[in-house]
Amino acid sequence: MGFLNGYLWAWILLVTWPLTASPVLVDHQKKSFDLSQKKRMKVVSAFVGADEIVLELLKDEPQRILALSPLARDARYSSIAEEAKRWPVFGEELESLIKLKPDLVIAARYTRLEWLRMLQQAKIESFVLGNFSSLEDIMGNILIIGQLVAKEEAAQAVVARMRAQLGQLAKSCPLRGKKVLNYNAEAQLLGQGTTFNDMMQRLGAENIGSSLGVKGWAVVSQEKLLTTKADYIVVAGEIQEKKKILAKLSGEMPWKHLDAVKQGRMILIPAAQLSSVSQHVLQAMETACAQL
């Protein structure tokens, strides 16, 4: 549903807009953005997903990127942490961003509302992306950002590569037919309407969180978890941390009673990959398949 309500609506506007009128995108806040007036803009990215997309699309014009988000250099969240060191990042106070005077700030629905209000007061244009629940959402956002920064062909190429890679993984990944269960410190299972669920489905695996009826993410009772028969537990972490993480789960209820934990059947995916809302989400899928 996020797919239909979000970026597809923006694309419908582009396709159906009269040929004599200016092409227009509409963002998550229902704000119109006239593409015909915005060519070769200088941009600031306000969240990690956009950081990763913008750096890819503007790699031949890096001077158009004025700054990246505060977490762009943090390897716990960003897949481009090293590369991001070439650019400034704006601070929590936001004044540093405003001083840059960008033509456009690319934000997300979870960007602080007070930040968006401050940008409006400073007469700095922003475009807010709203959907991040599936790989189709992510690919749609890449296409939208391609429109915003006048890199449509580059965006289409990224999406084409993603689709080809998804097709290859769907055919070759050993996870097909397996049952997976995610673990996190908040004891929340990821279910329907999450990129994790979409990733597992595309790989042919059953996400137990979705099978239990979880929508989004939610805490599930220990009693329910004990009834599950996961083939693998998926955890955010580095492969070299496996012994440490396994020891942690082996001491926690109800995880210590699950056969997958007892037998050490875990899949570790770096947190930056697992939480990615850019093309780097494919790295999470590759990492999962490579461990089996």
Short mmCIF file of the C-alpha atoms (twelve columns), coordinates in Angstrom:
data_MODEL
# 
_entry.id   MODEL 
# 
loop_
_atom_site.group_PDB 
_atom_site.id 
_atom_site.type_symbol 
_atom_site.label_atom_id 
_atom_site.label_alt_id 
_atom_site.label_comp_id 
_atom_site.label_asym_id 
_atom_site.label_seq_id 
_atom_site.Cartn_x 
_atom_site.Cartn_y 
_atom_site.Cartn_z 
_atom_site.pdbx_PDB_model_num 
ATOM 1   C CA . MET A 1   0.000  0.000   0.000   1 
ATOM 2   C CA . GLY A 2   2.940  2.345   0.693   1 
ATOM 3   C CA . PHE A 3   4.009  1.721   -2.875  1 
ATOM 4   C CA . LEU A 4   0.665  2.889   -4.261  1 
ATOM 5   C CA . ASN A 5   0.298  5.875   -1.967  1 
ATOM 6   C CA . GLY A 6   3.832  7.169   -2.299  1 
ATOM 7   C CA . TYR A 7   6.188  7.403   -5.186  1 
ATOM 8   C CA . LEU A 8   3.797  5.859   -7.727  1 
ATOM 9   C CA . TRP A 9   1.467  8.813   -7.205  1 
ATOM 10  C CA . ALA A 10  4.330  11.134  -8.005  1 
ATOM 11  C CA . TRP A 11  5.037  9.184   -11.194 1 
ATOM 12  C CA . ILE A 12  1.393  9.215   -12.223 1 
ATOM 13  C CA . LEU A 13  1.527  13.000  -12.043 1 
ATOM 14  C CA . LEU A 14  4.586  13.038  -14.270 1 
ATOM 15  C CA . VAL A 15  3.074  10.705  -16.848 1 
ATOM 16  C CA . THR A 16  -0.403 12.240  -16.979 1 
ATOM 17  C CA . TRP A 17  0.577  15.893  -16.715 1 
ATOM 18  C CA . PRO A 18  -0.363 17.715  -19.943 1 
ATOM 19  C CA . LEU A 19  2.472  18.044  -22.389 1 
ATOM 20  C CA . THR A 20  2.115  21.813  -22.427 1 
ATOM 21  C CA . ALA A 21  2.467  22.089  -18.649 1 
ATOM 22  C CA . SER A 22  5.538  21.774  -16.433 1 
ATOM 23  C CA . PRO A 23  6.306  18.314  -15.000 1 
ATOM 24  C CA . VAL A 24  5.558  18.271  -11.285 1 
ATOM 25  C CA . LEU A 25  6.378  15.921  -8.428  1 
ATOM 26  C CA . VAL A 26  4.407  15.850  -5.190  1 
ATOM 27  C CA . ASP A 27  6.191  14.864  -1.992  1 
ATOM 28  C CA . HIS A 28  5.026  13.119  1.188   1 
ATOM 29  C CA . GLN A 29  3.717  16.415  2.568   1 
ATOM 30  C CA . LYS A 30  1.637  16.981  -0.583  1 
ATOM 31  C CA . LYS A 31  3.943  19.768  -1.633  1 
ATOM 32  C CA . SER A 32  4.372  20.327  -5.374  1 
ATOM 33  C CA . PHE A 33  7.805  20.542  -6.933  1 
ATOM 34  C CA . ASP A 34  8.173  21.989  -10.436 1 
ATOM 35  C CA . LEU A 35  10.982 20.089  -12.142 1 
ATOM 36  C CA . SER A 36  11.178 22.444  -15.113 1 
ATOM 37  C CA . GLN A 37  12.486 25.230  -12.884 1 
ATOM 38  C CA . LYS A 38  15.110 23.120  -11.083 1 
ATOM 39  C CA . LYS A 39  18.048 22.131  -13.235 1 
ATOM 40  C CA . ARG A 40  21.493 21.126  -11.931 1 
ATOM 41  C CA . MET A 41  20.630 22.151  -8.397  1 
ATOM 42  C CA . LYS A 42  23.044 22.012  -5.479  1 
ATOM 43  C CA . VAL A 43  21.653 19.658  -2.875  1 
ATOM 44  C CA . VAL A 44  21.922 18.581  0.742   1 
ATOM 45  C CA . SER A 45  20.851 15.128  1.847   1 
ATOM 46  C CA . ALA A 46  19.084 14.932  5.214   1 
ATOM 47  C CA . PHE A 47  19.077 11.154  5.815   1 
ATOM 48  C CA . VAL A 48  21.420 8.238   5.180   1 
ATOM 49  C CA . GLY A 49  19.352 6.617   2.432   1 
ATOM 50  C CA . ALA A 50  19.434 9.801   0.389   1 
ATOM 51  C CA . ASP A 51  23.167 10.191  1.131   1 
ATOM 52  C CA . GLU A 52  23.803 6.814   -0.469  1 
ATOM 53  C CA . ILE A 53  21.585 7.505   -3.474  1 
ATOM 54  C CA . VAL A 54  22.820 11.038  -4.141  1 
ATOM 55  C CA . LEU A 55  26.471 10.021  -4.016  1 
ATOM 56  C CA . GLU A 56  25.784 7.368   -6.646  1 
ATOM 57  C CA . LEU A 57  23.727 9.575   -8.959  1 
ATOM 58  C CA . LEU A 58  25.995 12.610  -8.730  1 
ATOM 59  C CA . LYS A 59  29.334 10.803  -8.788  1 
ATOM 60  C CA . ASP A 60  30.248 12.664  -11.993 1 
ATOM 61  C CA . GLU A 61  29.217 16.033  -10.481 1 
ATOM 62  C CA . PRO A 62  30.240 15.780  -6.817  1 
ATOM 63  C CA . GLN A 63  30.433 19.558  -6.507  1 
ATOM 64  C CA . ARG A 64  26.627 19.651  -6.548  1 
ATOM 65  C CA . ILE A 65  26.526 17.878  -3.179  1 
ATOM 66  C CA . LEU A 66  26.937 20.565  -0.529  1 
ATOM 67  C CA . ALA A 67  26.570 18.334  2.538   1 
ATOM 68  C CA . LEU A 68  25.383 14.967  3.781   1 
ATOM 69  C CA . SER A 69  23.340 13.935  6.788   1 
ATOM 70  C CA . PRO A 70  24.786 13.774  10.332  1 
ATOM 71  C CA . LEU A 71  25.005 9.948   10.214  1 
ATOM 72  C CA . ALA A 72  26.611 9.673   6.771   1 
ATOM 73  C CA . ARG A 73  30.068 8.972   8.257   1 
ATOM 74  C CA . ASP A 74  28.834 6.532   10.896  1 
ATOM 75  C CA . ALA A 75  29.521 2.970   9.697   1 
ATOM 76  C CA . ARG A 76  26.839 1.618   12.037  1 
ATOM 77  C CA . TYR A 77  24.200 3.252   9.847   1 
ATOM 78  C CA . SER A 78  25.901 4.175   6.592   1 
ATOM 79  C CA . SER A 79  27.288 1.982   3.818   1 
ATOM 80  C CA . ILE A 80  29.273 4.945   2.465   1 
ATOM 81  C CA . ALA A 81  30.922 6.012   5.742   1 
ATOM 82  C CA . GLU A 82  34.432 6.254   4.271   1 
ATOM 83  C CA . GLU A 83  33.377 7.928   1.045   1 
ATOM 84  C CA . ALA A 84  31.252 10.406  2.992   1 
ATOM 85  C CA . LYS A 85  34.363 11.858  4.624   1 
ATOM 86  C CA . ARG A 86  34.925 13.817  1.403   1 
ATOM 87  C CA . TRP A 87  31.878 15.965  2.181   1 
ATOM 88  C CA . PRO A 88  30.820 18.094  5.123   1 
ATOM 89  C CA . VAL A 89  27.934 16.904  7.266   1 
ATOM 90  C CA . PHE A 90  25.505 19.307  8.828   1 
ATOM 91  C CA . GLY A 91  25.111 19.298  12.598  1 
ATOM 92  C CA . GLU A 92  22.167 18.721  14.900  1 
ATOM 93  C CA . GLU A 93  21.534 22.456  15.218  1 
ATOM 94  C CA . LEU A 94  20.717 22.798  11.468  1 
ATOM 95  C CA . GLU A 95  22.124 26.313  11.214  1 
ATOM 96  C CA . SER A 96  25.166 24.892  9.458   1 
ATOM 97  C CA . LEU A 97  22.890 23.494  6.738   1 
ATOM 98  C CA . ILE A 98  21.056 26.778  6.268   1 
ATOM 99  C CA . LYS A 99  24.362 28.622  5.876   1 
ATOM 100 C CA . LEU A 100 25.173 26.425  2.873   1 
ATOM 101 C CA . LYS A 101 22.156 27.864  1.007   1 
ATOM 102 C CA . PRO A 102 21.324 24.706  -0.959  1 
ATOM 103 C CA . ASP A 103 18.807 24.746  -3.788  1 
ATOM 104 C CA . LEU A 104 17.193 21.609  -2.378  1 
ATOM 105 C CA . VAL A 105 17.237 19.477  0.775   1 
ATOM 106 C CA . ILE A 106 16.168 15.847  0.273   1 
ATOM 107 C CA . ALA A 107 14.442 14.684  3.451   1 
ATOM 108 C CA . ALA A 108 12.404 11.738  4.736   1 
ATOM 109 C CA . ARG A 109 9.058  11.490  6.482   1 
ATOM 110 C CA . TYR A 110 10.946 10.848  9.725   1 
ATOM 111 C CA . THR A 111 13.071 13.992  9.368   1 
ATOM 112 C CA . ARG A 112 12.377 16.257  12.332  1 
ATOM 113 C CA . LEU A 113 9.389  18.498  11.689  1 
ATOM 114 C CA . GLU A 114 11.114 21.438  13.327  1 
ATOM 115 C CA . TRP A 115 13.946 21.075  10.821  1 
ATOM 116 C CA . LEU A 116 11.510 21.196  7.920   1 
ATOM 117 C CA . ARG A 117 9.828  24.263  9.413   1 
ATOM 118 C CA . MET A 118 13.190 25.987  9.810   1 
ATOM 119 C CA . LEU A 119 14.040 25.254  6.181   1 
ATOM 120 C CA . GLN A 120 10.731 26.732  5.096   1 
ATOM 121 C CA . GLN A 121 11.344 29.848  7.178   1 
ATOM 122 C CA . ALA A 122 14.784 30.177  5.607   1 
ATOM 123 C CA . LYS A 123 13.168 29.856  2.152   1 
ATOM 124 C CA . ILE A 124 15.120 26.684  1.386   1 
ATOM 125 C CA . GLU A 125 13.193 24.162  -0.648  1 
ATOM 126 C CA . SER A 126 12.852 20.596  0.605   1 
ATOM 127 C CA . PHE A 127 11.406 17.415  -0.862  1 
ATOM 128 C CA . VAL A 128 10.179 14.808  1.617   1 
ATOM 129 C CA . LEU A 129 10.207 11.131  0.623   1 
ATOM 130 C CA . GLY A 130 7.592  9.077   2.419   1 
ATOM 131 C CA . ASN A 131 7.761  5.363   1.629   1 
ATOM 132 C CA . PHE A 132 10.422 2.898   2.730   1 
ATOM 133 C CA . SER A 133 8.465  -0.325  3.295   1 
ATOM 134 C CA . SER A 134 9.647  -2.420  0.354   1 
ATOM 135 C CA . LEU A 135 12.292 -2.733  -2.301  1 
ATOM 136 C CA . GLU A 136 9.816  -1.266  -4.799  1 
ATOM 137 C CA . ASP A 137 9.579  1.793   -2.537  1 
ATOM 138 C CA . ILE A 138 13.356 2.068   -2.480  1 
ATOM 139 C CA . MET A 139 13.656 1.760   -6.248  1 
ATOM 140 C CA . GLY A 140 10.879 4.299   -6.664  1 
ATOM 141 C CA . ASN A 141 12.703 6.730   -4.379  1 
ATOM 142 C CA . ILE A 142 15.859 6.322   -6.452  1 
ATOM 143 C CA . LEU A 143 13.897 7.250   -9.575  1 
ATOM 144 C CA . ILE A 144 12.351 10.257  -7.845  1 
ATOM 145 C CA . ILE A 145 15.732 11.506  -6.633  1 
ATOM 146 C CA . GLY A 146 16.986 11.003  -10.181 1 
ATOM 147 C CA . GLN A 147 14.245 13.358  -11.349 1 
ATOM 148 C CA . LEU A 148 15.038 15.882  -8.623  1 
ATOM 149 C CA . VAL A 149 18.743 16.092  -9.437  1 
ATOM 150 C CA . ALA A 150 18.286 15.780  -13.225 1 
ATOM 151 C CA . LYS A 151 19.967 12.365  -13.352 1 
ATOM 152 C CA . GLU A 152 17.079 10.319  -14.697 1 
ATOM 153 C CA . GLU A 153 19.195 7.984   -16.826 1 
ATOM 154 C CA . ALA A 154 21.631 7.298   -13.989 1 
ATOM 155 C CA . ALA A 155 18.727 6.493   -11.661 1 
ATOM 156 C CA . GLN A 156 17.149 4.174   -14.210 1 
ATOM 157 C CA . ALA A 157 20.486 2.392   -14.605 1 
ATOM 158 C CA . VAL A 158 20.766 1.863   -10.835 1 
ATOM 159 C CA . VAL A 159 17.256 0.416   -10.701 1 
ATOM 160 C CA . ALA A 160 17.923 -1.816  -13.721 1 
ATOM 161 C CA . ARG A 161 21.028 -3.203  -12.004 1 
ATOM 162 C CA . MET A 162 19.027 -3.814  -8.844  1 
ATOM 163 C CA . ARG A 163 16.327 -5.723  -10.712 1 
ATOM 164 C CA . ALA A 164 18.912 -7.863  -12.496 1 
ATOM 165 C CA . GLN A 165 20.669 -8.598  -9.222  1 
ATOM 166 C CA . LEU A 166 17.371 -9.455  -7.524  1 
ATOM 167 C CA . GLY A 167 16.613 -11.923 -10.299 1 
ATOM 168 C CA . GLN A 168 19.977 -13.612 -9.864  1 
ATOM 169 C CA . LEU A 169 19.633 -13.841 -6.078  1 
ATOM 170 C CA . ALA A 170 16.111 -15.231 -6.325  1 
ATOM 171 C CA . LYS A 171 17.436 -18.091 -8.461  1 
ATOM 172 C CA . SER A 172 20.620 -18.882 -6.546  1 
ATOM 173 C CA . CYS A 173 20.116 -18.052 -2.853  1 
ATOM 174 C CA . PRO A 174 20.163 -21.106 -0.540  1 
ATOM 175 C CA . LEU A 175 17.582 -19.443 1.721   1 
ATOM 176 C CA . ARG A 176 14.757 -20.574 -0.567  1 
ATOM 177 C CA . GLY A 177 12.265 -22.633 1.433   1 
ATOM 178 C CA . LYS A 178 13.863 -21.769 4.783   1 
ATOM 179 C CA . LYS A 179 12.166 -20.104 7.773   1 
ATOM 180 C CA . VAL A 180 13.895 -17.059 9.252   1 
ATOM 181 C CA . LEU A 181 13.350 -15.069 12.417  1 
ATOM 182 C CA . ASN A 182 14.934 -11.706 13.120  1 
ATOM 183 C CA . TYR A 183 16.464 -10.779 16.464  1 
ATOM 184 C CA . ASN A 184 17.069 -7.298  17.850  1 
ATOM 185 C CA . ALA A 185 17.746 -5.782  21.254  1 
ATOM 186 C CA . GLU A 186 14.204 -4.365  21.446  1 
ATOM 187 C CA . ALA A 187 12.719 -7.865  21.063  1 
ATOM 188 C CA . GLN A 188 10.697 -6.669  18.077  1 
ATOM 189 C CA . LEU A 189 9.878  -8.960  15.187  1 
ATOM 190 C CA . LEU A 190 9.797  -7.492  11.701  1 
ATOM 191 C CA . GLY A 191 6.669  -8.418  9.784   1 
ATOM 192 C CA . GLN A 192 4.535  -7.382  6.852   1 
ATOM 193 C CA . GLY A 193 5.235  -3.979  5.344   1 
ATOM 194 C CA . THR A 194 8.977  -3.969  6.121   1 
ATOM 195 C CA . THR A 195 11.972 -4.122  3.817   1 
ATOM 196 C CA . PHE A 196 13.200 -7.129  5.815   1 
ATOM 197 C CA . ASN A 197 10.034 -9.050  4.973   1 
ATOM 198 C CA . ASP A 198 10.292 -8.072  1.317   1 
ATOM 199 C CA . MET A 199 13.943 -9.139  1.170   1 
ATOM 200 C CA . MET A 200 13.195 -12.550 2.671   1 
ATOM 201 C CA . GLN A 201 10.208 -13.117 0.383   1 
ATOM 202 C CA . ARG A 202 12.225 -12.232 -2.706  1 
ATOM 203 C CA . LEU A 203 14.861 -14.745 -1.623  1 
ATOM 204 C CA . GLY A 204 12.179 -17.423 -1.286  1 
ATOM 205 C CA . ALA A 205 12.372 -17.586 2.517   1 
ATOM 206 C CA . GLU A 206 9.502  -17.431 4.994   1 
ATOM 207 C CA . ASN A 207 9.710  -14.557 7.466   1 
ATOM 208 C CA . ILE A 208 8.210  -15.953 10.675  1 
ATOM 209 C CA . GLY A 209 7.326  -12.460 11.887  1 
ATOM 210 C CA . SER A 210 5.048  -12.038 8.888   1 
ATOM 211 C CA . SER A 211 3.590  -15.536 9.350   1 
ATOM 212 C CA . LEU A 212 2.711  -14.620 12.944  1 
ATOM 213 C CA . GLY A 213 0.685  -11.685 11.628  1 
ATOM 214 C CA . VAL A 214 3.076  -8.932  12.668  1 
ATOM 215 C CA . LYS A 215 2.536  -5.733  10.690  1 
ATOM 216 C CA . GLY A 216 5.497  -3.411  10.686  1 
ATOM 217 C CA . TRP A 217 7.370  -4.320  13.835  1 
ATOM 218 C CA . ALA A 218 6.036  -5.464  17.186  1 
ATOM 219 C CA . VAL A 219 6.998  -7.291  20.356  1 
ATOM 220 C CA . VAL A 220 5.760  -10.888 20.325  1 
ATOM 221 C CA . SER A 221 5.197  -12.908 23.484  1 
ATOM 222 C CA . GLN A 222 7.785  -15.453 24.588  1 
ATOM 223 C CA . GLU A 223 5.129  -18.142 24.374  1 
ATOM 224 C CA . LYS A 224 4.601  -17.404 20.669  1 
ATOM 225 C CA . LEU A 225 8.308  -17.327 19.949  1 
ATOM 226 C CA . LEU A 226 8.748  -20.723 21.587  1 
ATOM 227 C CA . THR A 227 6.309  -22.234 19.089  1 
ATOM 228 C CA . THR A 228 8.338  -21.071 16.082  1 
ATOM 229 C CA . LYS A 229 10.623 -23.389 14.129  1 
ATOM 230 C CA . ALA A 230 13.185 -21.072 12.587  1 
ATOM 231 C CA . ASP A 231 15.895 -22.495 10.383  1 
ATOM 232 C CA . TYR A 232 17.967 -19.351 10.894  1 
ATOM 233 C CA . ILE A 233 18.037 -16.336 13.216  1 
ATOM 234 C CA . VAL A 234 18.924 -13.106 11.388  1 
ATOM 235 C CA . VAL A 235 20.867 -10.618 13.510  1 
ATOM 236 C CA . ALA A 236 22.380 -7.216  12.789  1 
ATOM 237 C CA . GLY A 237 26.115 -7.615  13.288  1 
ATOM 238 C CA . GLU A 238 29.465 -8.488  11.787  1 
ATOM 239 C CA . ILE A 239 30.418 -12.089 11.039  1 
ATOM 240 C CA . GLN A 240 33.384 -11.887 13.422  1 
ATOM 241 C CA . GLU A 241 30.922 -11.157 16.238  1 
ATOM 242 C CA . LYS A 242 29.074 -14.446 15.806  1 
ATOM 243 C CA . LYS A 243 30.437 -16.168 18.928  1 
ATOM 244 C CA . LYS A 244 29.687 -13.140 21.082  1 
ATOM 245 C CA . ILE A 245 26.162 -12.705 19.733  1 
ATOM 246 C CA . LEU A 246 25.440 -16.428 19.942  1 
ATOM 247 C CA . ALA A 247 26.554 -16.442 23.582  1 
ATOM 248 C CA . LYS A 248 24.200 -13.523 24.253  1 
ATOM 249 C CA . LEU A 249 21.196 -15.256 22.689  1 
ATOM 250 C CA . SER A 250 22.081 -18.519 24.436  1 
ATOM 251 C CA . GLY A 251 21.548 -16.749 27.745  1 
ATOM 252 C CA . GLU A 252 18.279 -15.001 26.883  1 
ATOM 253 C CA . MET A 253 14.701 -16.172 27.146  1 
ATOM 254 C CA . PRO A 254 13.101 -17.437 24.985  1 
ATOM 255 C CA . TRP A 255 15.908 -17.474 22.411  1 
ATOM 256 C CA . LYS A 256 18.055 -19.982 24.287  1 
ATOM 257 C CA . HIS A 257 15.336 -22.606 23.809  1 
ATOM 258 C CA . LEU A 258 15.152 -22.246 20.014  1 
ATOM 259 C CA . ASP A 259 16.873 -24.986 18.031  1 
ATOM 260 C CA . ALA A 260 18.419 -22.447 15.651  1 
ATOM 261 C CA . VAL A 261 20.230 -20.814 18.590  1 
ATOM 262 C CA . LYS A 262 21.214 -24.129 20.182  1 
ATOM 263 C CA . GLN A 263 22.733 -25.245 16.882  1 
ATOM 264 C CA . GLY A 264 24.311 -21.902 16.047  1 
ATOM 265 C CA . ARG A 265 22.261 -21.342 12.898  1 
ATOM 266 C CA . MET A 266 22.596 -17.574 12.589  1 
ATOM 267 C CA . ILE A 267 22.891 -15.116 9.736   1 
ATOM 268 C CA . LEU A 268 24.745 -11.916 10.576  1 
ATOM 269 C CA . ILE A 269 24.215 -8.856  8.396   1 
ATOM 270 C CA . PRO A 270 25.936 -5.512  9.075   1 
ATOM 271 C CA . ALA A 271 23.422 -3.076  10.558  1 
ATOM 272 C CA . ALA A 272 24.050 -0.488  7.849   1 
ATOM 273 C CA . GLN A 273 23.050 -3.034  5.204   1 
ATOM 274 C CA . LEU A 274 20.100 -4.473  7.096   1 
ATOM 275 C CA . SER A 275 18.550 -1.041  7.710   1 
ATOM 276 C CA . SER A 276 19.408 0.397   4.294   1 
ATOM 277 C CA . VAL A 277 16.772 2.264   2.307   1 
ATOM 278 C CA . SER A 278 18.957 2.696   -0.770  1 
ATOM 279 C CA . GLN A 279 20.500 0.468   -3.436  1 
ATOM 280 C CA . HIS A 280 22.785 -0.883  -0.708  1 
ATOM 281 C CA . VAL A 281 19.903 -2.986  0.601   1 
ATOM 282 C CA . LEU A 282 21.003 -5.527  -2.020  1 
ATOM 283 C CA . GLN A 283 24.226 -5.982  -0.046  1 
ATOM 284 C CA . ALA A 284 22.171 -7.274  2.879   1 
ATOM 285 C CA . MET A 285 20.602 -9.909  0.662   1 
ATOM 286 C CA . GLU A 286 23.956 -10.928 -0.802  1 
ATOM 287 C CA . THR A 287 25.459 -11.164 2.680   1 
ATOM 288 C CA . ALA A 288 22.611 -13.399 3.873   1 
ATOM 289 C CA . CYS A 289 22.911 -15.754 0.913   1 
ATOM 290 C CA . ALA A 290 26.686 -15.971 1.124   1 
ATOM 291 C CA . GLN A 291 26.623 -17.312 4.699   1 
ATOM 292 C CA . LEU A 292 24.739 -20.509 3.825   1 
# 
